[in-house]
Amino acid sequence: MSENKIADLHEEGIDVPYQQLKAETLRQMIEEFVSRDGADWGDIGCTLEDKVEQVLHQLRNKQVKVVFDLKAQTANLVVCR
């Protein structure tokens, strides 16, 4: 495997501090994230606002981060390791 292909496999994107995003953009990103098909929120009856607040709490506590994928030109929320 060439070095370029190996580098591509390790590309995870660029971390974007959530504080640098416009509040409206961040909220839309979180709403899209929590409303995806297959999102596992259990049967606890969370409202959309509850889910958004949970993700904001996770961002503030550095449990989740915003990552921009250079190749796909998309941003996503991912669990911190």
Secondary structure, DSSP 8 states (H G I E B T S, - for coil): --HHHHHHHH---EEE-GGGS-HHHHHHHHHHHHTSTT---TTS---HHHHHHHHHHHHHTTSEEEEEETTTTEEEEEE--
